[in-house]
Amino acid sequence: MTDMKMKGIQISARRVAAVVAGVTAMVGLNSCEEKAPDETKPAAGAQTVKPADESAAPAPAPAQATADDARAALLEALIYDLGRCASENARHPELNAAVRNMLELLEKYYEQSKETTTGTPERVRLALRLADTTRELTAWTRACAFYDEAAAAFEAMPQELRDRTENKRLLSSILNGKAFCMMSSGNMDEAIKLYSDGLALDNELYTTVVPTEGPVIPEQGEVPPGVSQAATAVFSSYRCLGECQMLADDPEEARETLKTGIALAEEIRRLTPEMHMQYIRLLVAMGNLESRCGNESEVLRYWARAAEMCRALYSATNDQAMRFRVEQAFSKLVPNVQALSKKLNPANPEPSVSQQEQAPLEQQPAPQP
């Protein structure tokens, strides 16, 4: 992006909020806030730091070790699984108070565990959970402070830990989370810089796991380790940067960014479900951009393609959570595709989504295991 384009992109938080709402209203699907699925979880086999035993008792017996393991597993589920699900729905009236209470308790735990977690990935994960939860409560300034705390915790780790792939993913989440807060506050210059840094890091992680020759994912057999997670993250980063550029009134840069992400996704002929979902979101984002630019034929092309991909993904997975996400996306896309198709072809409308394809996805059977 040229210096001229980067300068003076400061816009009011009220205007950003209105624009974000307008973008979402186009199909009610995309948001820069949604990053790739939980990147804060340690890789398989990675060790997490257990809470300190305040009793300072002698080395525990095997039975006590089992209890400690159970407590650590419980904390892992409560903080990073159930806690994440709750915070993502923090704006719901029935959950708002509970999430605020959870945030207060988590902050106390973060402070009290400083001695045992400083210099470890667990310290970064805790700070990132604080930041993400505060962001969901729309406290942008405080969330940015927690993201800065998470970044400082990352830098406090030994170089060996900072170089590990799973910890670089934590840094990517920090950059993207803070970028969303900056964008929501109207600081578009900083948001674009952070999203660009996050994309560069995700691209680096992607190139380290994809094969140098042949298909990224073979047509048959297992998906190479790390490829799905890395590809999902990089697709998401292209989308988030493109949407931020769109909100900053830079449609040319946004279009180039989103097209690059779409092209990367289309190079991979076999997509895992999460990769497939992020590809759909890229297509929707491109349709939203073309809608803002008044290019209705292009809007129809991208949204219709996204609807087709929803049906393909729904028929290819048994994962009920994924099916629910796809069904939500499809139900918002189809009416928009139908309306736009009729508008562009009033005399002889030929819907881009056939009557069969418009049928509710729940009528479609799941694939056989």
CORTA-V703735 format. One record per residue. N is the residue number from 0. SS is DSSP state (H for helix, E for strand, - for the rest). PSI is psi in whole degrees, -180 to 180 (NA if undefined). D_FIRST is the distance of its C-alpha to the first C-alpha in Angstrom with 2 decimals. Layout:
BEGIN
n=N ss=SS psi=PSI d_first=D_FIRST
n=N ss=SS psi=PSI d_first=D_FIRST
END
This chain:
BEGIN
n=0 ss=- psi=136 d_first=0.00
n=1 ss=- psi=160 d_first=3.80
n=2 ss=H psi=-38 d_first=6.65
n=3 ss=H psi=-40 d_first=8.26
n=4 ss=H psi=-30 d_first=6.31
n=5 ss=H psi=-24 d_first=6.69
n=6 ss=- psi=147 d_first=10.24
n=7 ss=- psi=34 d_first=13.16
n=8 ss=- psi=17 d_first=12.31
n=9 ss=E psi=126 d_first=15.70
n=10 ss=- psi=159 d_first=18.07
n=11 ss=- psi=151 d_first=21.61
n=12 ss=H psi=-35 d_first=22.74
n=13 ss=H psi=-41 d_first=25.20
n=14 ss=H psi=-40 d_first=22.66
n=15 ss=H psi=-45 d_first=20.59
n=16 ss=H psi=-41 d_first=23.92
n=17 ss=H psi=-41 d_first=24.82
n=18 ss=H psi=-43 d_first=21.64
n=19 ss=H psi=-44 d_first=21.93
n=20 ss=H psi=-39 d_first=25.56
n=21 ss=H psi=-41 d_first=24.77
n=22 ss=H psi=-45 d_first=22.47
n=23 ss=H psi=-35 d_first=25.20
n=24 ss=H psi=-19 d_first=27.81
n=25 ss=H psi=-48 d_first=26.44
n=26 ss=H psi=-2 d_first=27.99
n=27 ss=- psi=34 d_first=28.61
n=28 ss=- psi=-57 d_first=27.05
n=29 ss=- psi=151 d_first=23.48
n=30 ss=- psi=135 d_first=22.24
n=31 ss=- psi=-19 d_first=19.49
n=32 ss=- psi=-31 d_first=22.50
n=33 ss=- psi=110 d_first=24.08
n=34 ss=- psi=178 d_first=23.06
n=35 ss=- psi=154 d_first=24.82
n=36 ss=- psi=152 d_first=28.55
n=37 ss=- psi=101 d_first=29.88
n=38 ss=- psi=3 d_first=28.13
n=39 ss=- psi=-9 d_first=30.27
n=40 ss=- psi=140 d_first=33.36
n=41 ss=- psi=155 d_first=34.49
n=42 ss=- psi=160 d_first=34.80
n=43 ss=- psi=129 d_first=38.21
n=44 ss=- psi=-7 d_first=40.72
n=45 ss=- psi=150 d_first=38.65
n=46 ss=- psi=138 d_first=40.73
n=47 ss=- psi=155 d_first=40.19
n=48 ss=- psi=127 d_first=41.77
n=49 ss=- psi=152 d_first=44.86
n=50 ss=- psi=148 d_first=45.81
n=51 ss=- psi=145 d_first=48.18
n=52 ss=- psi=106 d_first=51.89
n=53 ss=- psi=-17 d_first=53.05
n=54 ss=- psi=-15 d_first=56.67
n=55 ss=- psi=36 d_first=56.11
n=56 ss=- psi=166 d_first=58.83
n=57 ss=- psi=171 d_first=59.74
n=58 ss=- psi=128 d_first=57.96
n=59 ss=- psi=154 d_first=58.19
n=60 ss=- psi=166 d_first=60.39
n=61 ss=H psi=-40 d_first=58.94
n=62 ss=H psi=-41 d_first=59.49
n=63 ss=H psi=-38 d_first=57.51
n=64 ss=H psi=-39 d_first=54.66
n=65 ss=H psi=-41 d_first=54.57
n=66 ss=H psi=-41 d_first=54.39
n=67 ss=H psi=-41 d_first=51.50
n=68 ss=H psi=-41 d_first=49.63
n=69 ss=H psi=-40 d_first=50.31
n=70 ss=H psi=-42 d_first=49.09
n=71 ss=H psi=-41 d_first=45.84
n=72 ss=H psi=-38 d_first=45.34
n=73 ss=H psi=-46 d_first=46.13
n=74 ss=H psi=-41 d_first=43.62
n=75 ss=H psi=-47 d_first=40.97
n=76 ss=H psi=-44 d_first=41.68
n=77 ss=H psi=-40 d_first=42.00
n=78 ss=H psi=-47 d_first=38.86
n=79 ss=H psi=-19 d_first=36.39
n=80 ss=H psi=-71 d_first=37.78
n=81 ss=H psi=-39 d_first=39.78
n=82 ss=H psi=-41 d_first=37.92
n=83 ss=H psi=-45 d_first=34.55
n=84 ss=H psi=-41 d_first=36.02
n=85 ss=H psi=-46 d_first=37.54
n=86 ss=H psi=-31 d_first=34.47
n=87 ss=H psi=-18 d_first=32.37
n=88 ss=- psi=28 d_first=35.03
n=89 ss=- psi=-23 d_first=35.42
n=90 ss=- psi=-7 d_first=35.07
n=91 ss=- psi=131 d_first=38.18
n=92 ss=H psi=-37 d_first=41.13
n=93 ss=H psi=-18 d_first=43.37
n=94 ss=H psi=-16 d_first=40.98
n=95 ss=H psi=-49 d_first=39.33
n=96 ss=H psi=-41 d_first=42.19
n=97 ss=H psi=-39 d_first=42.62
n=98 ss=H psi=-40 d_first=38.96
n=99 ss=H psi=-40 d_first=39.14
n=100 ss=H psi=-42 d_first=42.32
n=101 ss=H psi=-41 d_first=40.78
n=102 ss=H psi=-42 d_first=37.88
n=103 ss=H psi=-44 d_first=40.47
n=104 ss=H psi=-40 d_first=42.47
n=105 ss=H psi=-39 d_first=39.48
n=106 ss=H psi=-39 d_first=38.45
n=107 ss=H psi=-43 d_first=42.07
n=108 ss=H psi=-39 d_first=42.11
n=109 ss=H psi=-45 d_first=38.87
n=110 ss=H psi=-41 d_first=40.50
n=111 ss=H psi=-21 d_first=43.86
n=112 ss=- psi=9 d_first=42.50
n=113 ss=H psi=-44 d_first=40.57
n=114 ss=H psi=-37 d_first=43.23
n=115 ss=H psi=-14 d_first=43.31
n=116 ss=H psi=-14 d_first=39.63
n=117 ss=- psi=134 d_first=37.75
n=118 ss=- psi=9 d_first=36.03
n=119 ss=- psi=159 d_first=36.14
n=120 ss=H psi=-30 d_first=33.76
n=121 ss=H psi=-35 d_first=35.98
n=122 ss=H psi=-40 d_first=34.95
n=123 ss=H psi=-44 d_first=31.27
n=124 ss=H psi=-41 d_first=32.20
n=125 ss=H psi=-46 d_first=34.31
n=126 ss=H psi=-39 d_first=31.68
n=127 ss=H psi=-38 d_first=29.15
n=128 ss=H psi=-41 d_first=31.85
n=129 ss=H psi=-46 d_first=32.39
n=130 ss=H psi=-47 d_first=28.72
n=131 ss=H psi=-41 d_first=28.41
n=132 ss=H psi=-43 d_first=31.71
n=133 ss=H psi=-37 d_first=30.82
n=134 ss=H psi=-42 d_first=27.55
n=135 ss=H psi=-25 d_first=29.68
n=136 ss=- psi=6 d_first=31.83
n=137 ss=- psi=24 d_first=28.81
n=138 ss=- psi=79 d_first=29.46
n=139 ss=H psi=-46 d_first=25.80
n=140 ss=H psi=-45 d_first=26.54
n=141 ss=H psi=-38 d_first=29.26
n=142 ss=H psi=-42 d_first=27.29
n=143 ss=H psi=-39 d_first=24.51
n=144 ss=H psi=-39 d_first=27.39
n=145 ss=H psi=-37 d_first=28.68
n=146 ss=H psi=-38 d_first=25.36
n=147 ss=H psi=-38 d_first=25.39
n=148 ss=H psi=-41 d_first=28.99
n=149 ss=H psi=-40 d_first=28.11
n=150 ss=H psi=-40 d_first=25.52
n=151 ss=H psi=-38 d_first=28.29
n=152 ss=H psi=-36 d_first=30.75
n=153 ss=H psi=-46 d_first=28.56
n=154 ss=H psi=-23 d_first=28.40
n=155 ss=- psi=-11 d_first=32.17
n=156 ss=- psi=152 d_first=32.89
n=157 ss=- psi=154 d_first=34.05
n=158 ss=H psi=-37 d_first=31.59
n=159 ss=H psi=-40 d_first=33.46
n=160 ss=H psi=-37 d_first=32.70
n=161 ss=H psi=-26 d_first=29.03
n=162 ss=- psi=-10 d_first=28.66
n=163 ss=- psi=142 d_first=30.26
n=164 ss=H psi=-47 d_first=28.27
n=165 ss=H psi=-29 d_first=29.68
n=166 ss=H psi=-30 d_first=28.67
n=167 ss=H psi=-32 d_first=25.10
n=168 ss=H psi=-36 d_first=25.02
n=169 ss=H psi=-43 d_first=26.18
n=170 ss=H psi=-39 d_first=23.27
n=171 ss=H psi=-43 d_first=20.87
n=172 ss=H psi=-36 d_first=22.83
n=173 ss=H psi=-48 d_first=22.63
n=174 ss=H psi=-46 d_first=18.85
n=175 ss=H psi=-37 d_first=18.59
n=176 ss=H psi=-45 d_first=21.55
n=177 ss=H psi=-36 d_first=20.35
n=178 ss=H psi=-43 d_first=16.96
n=179 ss=H psi=-40 d_first=19.10
n=180 ss=H psi=-42 d_first=21.20
n=181 ss=H psi=-43 d_first=18.42
n=182 ss=H psi=-44 d_first=17.13
n=183 ss=H psi=-25 d_first=20.78
n=184 ss=H psi=-7 d_first=21.34
n=185 ss=- psi=1 d_first=18.66
n=186 ss=E psi=80 d_first=16.45
n=187 ss=H psi=-33 d_first=13.17
n=188 ss=H psi=-51 d_first=11.11
n=189 ss=H psi=-38 d_first=13.34
n=190 ss=H psi=-46 d_first=13.56
n=191 ss=H psi=-40 d_first=9.95
n=192 ss=H psi=-46 d_first=10.32
n=193 ss=H psi=-43 d_first=13.68
n=194 ss=H psi=-38 d_first=12.94
n=195 ss=H psi=-41 d_first=10.42
n=196 ss=H psi=-41 d_first=13.30
n=197 ss=H psi=-41 d_first=15.77
n=198 ss=H psi=-42 d_first=14.29
n=199 ss=H psi=-41 d_first=14.29
n=200 ss=H psi=-43 d_first=17.86
n=201 ss=H psi=-37 d_first=18.96
n=202 ss=H psi=-41 d_first=17.85
n=203 ss=H psi=-46 d_first=19.87
n=204 ss=H psi=-34 d_first=22.80
n=205 ss=H psi=-46 d_first=22.69
n=206 ss=H psi=-22 d_first=22.90
n=207 ss=H psi=-17 d_first=25.80
n=208 ss=H psi=-16 d_first=27.96
n=209 ss=- psi=147 d_first=27.46
n=210 ss=- psi=148 d_first=29.98
n=211 ss=- psi=-22 d_first=29.05
n=212 ss=- psi=153 d_first=31.22
n=213 ss=- psi=-175 d_first=32.40
n=214 ss=- psi=151 d_first=31.22
n=215 ss=- psi=-44 d_first=29.22
n=216 ss=- psi=123 d_first=32.12
n=217 ss=- psi=151 d_first=35.49
n=218 ss=- psi=-26 d_first=37.03
n=219 ss=- psi=154 d_first=40.02
n=220 ss=- psi=-170 d_first=40.64
n=221 ss=- psi=150 d_first=38.81
n=222 ss=- psi=130 d_first=35.08
n=223 ss=- psi=142 d_first=34.09
n=224 ss=- psi=134 d_first=33.87
n=225 ss=- psi=-14 d_first=30.57
n=226 ss=H psi=-46 d_first=28.81
n=227 ss=H psi=-46 d_first=29.04
n=228 ss=H psi=-42 d_first=27.80
n=229 ss=H psi=-42 d_first=24.85
n=230 ss=H psi=-42 d_first=23.87
n=231 ss=H psi=-43 d_first=24.38
n=232 ss=H psi=-42 d_first=22.11
n=233 ss=H psi=-36 d_first=19.20
n=234 ss=H psi=-45 d_first=19.65
n=235 ss=H psi=-39 d_first=19.69
n=236 ss=H psi=-40 d_first=16.52
n=237 ss=H psi=-42 d_first=14.58
n=238 ss=H psi=-47 d_first=16.33
n=239 ss=H psi=-43 d_first=15.81
n=240 ss=H psi=-44 d_first=12.03
n=241 ss=H psi=-42 d_first=12.10
n=242 ss=H psi=-37 d_first=14.71
n=243 ss=H psi=-43 d_first=13.03
n=244 ss=H psi=-36 d_first=10.03
n=245 ss=H psi=-45 d_first=13.00
n=246 ss=H psi=-23 d_first=14.88
n=247 ss=- psi=13 d_first=12.23
n=248 ss=- psi=43 d_first=12.77
n=249 ss=- psi=71 d_first=9.57
n=250 ss=H psi=-31 d_first=11.67
n=251 ss=H psi=-48 d_first=9.85
n=252 ss=H psi=-41 d_first=7.09
n=253 ss=H psi=-43 d_first=10.26
n=254 ss=H psi=-43 d_first=12.39
n=255 ss=H psi=-43 d_first=10.62
n=256 ss=H psi=-49 d_first=10.68
n=257 ss=H psi=-39 d_first=14.24
n=258 ss=H psi=-38 d_first=15.44
n=259 ss=H psi=-43 d_first=14.63
n=260 ss=H psi=-43 d_first=16.64
n=261 ss=H psi=-43 d_first=19.35
n=262 ss=H psi=-40 d_first=19.72
n=263 ss=H psi=-42 d_first=20.18
n=264 ss=H psi=-38 d_first=22.78
n=265 ss=H psi=-16 d_first=24.53
n=266 ss=H psi=-24 d_first=24.98
n=267 ss=- psi=107 d_first=27.26
n=268 ss=- psi=-23 d_first=30.40
n=269 ss=- psi=110 d_first=32.12
n=270 ss=- psi=139 d_first=30.34
n=271 ss=- psi=164 d_first=31.96
n=272 ss=H psi=-44 d_first=32.39
n=273 ss=H psi=-40 d_first=29.60
n=274 ss=H psi=-42 d_first=27.15
n=275 ss=H psi=-43 d_first=28.53
n=276 ss=H psi=-41 d_first=27.97
n=277 ss=H psi=-32 d_first=24.31
n=278 ss=H psi=-43 d_first=23.98
n=279 ss=H psi=-43 d_first=25.71
n=280 ss=H psi=-33 d_first=23.34
n=281 ss=H psi=-44 d_first=20.33
n=282 ss=H psi=-42 d_first=22.28
n=283 ss=H psi=-43 d_first=23.14
n=284 ss=H psi=-41 d_first=19.58
n=285 ss=H psi=-41 d_first=18.69
n=286 ss=H psi=-42 d_first=21.87
n=287 ss=H psi=-42 d_first=21.02
n=288 ss=H psi=-48 d_first=17.72
n=289 ss=H psi=-30 d_first=19.72
n=290 ss=H psi=-42 d_first=22.39
n=291 ss=H psi=-29 d_first=20.26
n=292 ss=- psi=-4 d_first=19.33
n=293 ss=- psi=16 d_first=23.05
n=294 ss=- psi=78 d_first=22.99
n=295 ss=H psi=-34 d_first=26.19
n=296 ss=H psi=-37 d_first=27.15
n=297 ss=H psi=-37 d_first=23.92
n=298 ss=H psi=-49 d_first=24.51
n=299 ss=H psi=-41 d_first=28.00
n=300 ss=H psi=-46 d_first=26.98
n=301 ss=H psi=-41 d_first=24.70
n=302 ss=H psi=-38 d_first=27.04
n=303 ss=H psi=-39 d_first=30.09
n=304 ss=H psi=-41 d_first=28.68
n=305 ss=H psi=-40 d_first=27.98
n=306 ss=H psi=-41 d_first=31.57
n=307 ss=H psi=-41 d_first=32.91
n=308 ss=H psi=-31 d_first=31.17
n=309 ss=H psi=-47 d_first=32.70
n=310 ss=H psi=-41 d_first=36.10
n=311 ss=H psi=-42 d_first=35.61
n=312 ss=H psi=-41 d_first=34.59
n=313 ss=H psi=-38 d_first=37.42
n=314 ss=H psi=-10 d_first=39.94
n=315 ss=H psi=-6 d_first=38.77
n=316 ss=- psi=147 d_first=39.03
n=317 ss=- psi=-4 d_first=41.93
n=318 ss=- psi=113 d_first=39.81
n=319 ss=H psi=-35 d_first=40.84
n=320 ss=H psi=-42 d_first=37.95
n=321 ss=H psi=-42 d_first=35.49
n=322 ss=H psi=-38 d_first=37.67
n=323 ss=H psi=-44 d_first=37.55
n=324 ss=H psi=-42 d_first=33.75
n=325 ss=H psi=-42 d_first=33.70
n=326 ss=H psi=-40 d_first=36.45
n=327 ss=H psi=-46 d_first=34.61
n=328 ss=H psi=-45 d_first=31.49
n=329 ss=H psi=-42 d_first=33.73
n=330 ss=H psi=-24 d_first=35.83
n=331 ss=H psi=-30 d_first=32.87
n=332 ss=H psi=-46 d_first=31.36
n=333 ss=H psi=-47 d_first=34.59
n=334 ss=H psi=-37 d_first=35.53
n=335 ss=H psi=-42 d_first=32.11
n=336 ss=H psi=-44 d_first=32.39
n=337 ss=H psi=-49 d_first=35.97
n=338 ss=H psi=-42 d_first=35.32
n=339 ss=H psi=-38 d_first=32.43
n=340 ss=H psi=-43 d_first=34.48
n=341 ss=H psi=-37 d_first=37.42
n=342 ss=H psi=-40 d_first=35.38
n=343 ss=H psi=-22 d_first=33.96
n=344 ss=- psi=64 d_first=37.40
n=345 ss=- psi=-34 d_first=40.02
n=346 ss=- psi=-43 d_first=42.80
n=347 ss=- psi=70 d_first=42.61
n=348 ss=- psi=133 d_first=40.24
n=349 ss=- psi=90 d_first=39.48
n=350 ss=- psi=139 d_first=37.74
n=351 ss=- psi=-17 d_first=34.99
n=352 ss=- psi=116 d_first=36.66
n=353 ss=- psi=168 d_first=40.39
n=354 ss=H psi=-39 d_first=43.18
n=355 ss=H psi=-41 d_first=43.66
n=356 ss=H psi=-21 d_first=40.02
n=357 ss=H psi=-13 d_first=40.16
n=358 ss=- psi=144 d_first=42.96
n=359 ss=- psi=140 d_first=42.28
n=360 ss=H psi=-28 d_first=40.97
n=361 ss=H psi=-16 d_first=43.79
n=362 ss=H psi=-7 d_first=46.21
n=363 ss=- psi=127 d_first=44.66
n=364 ss=- psi=152 d_first=46.39
n=365 ss=- psi=155 d_first=44.68
n=366 ss=- psi=151 d_first=44.63
n=367 ss=- psi=138 d_first=47.64
n=368 ss=- psi=NA d_first=47.20
END
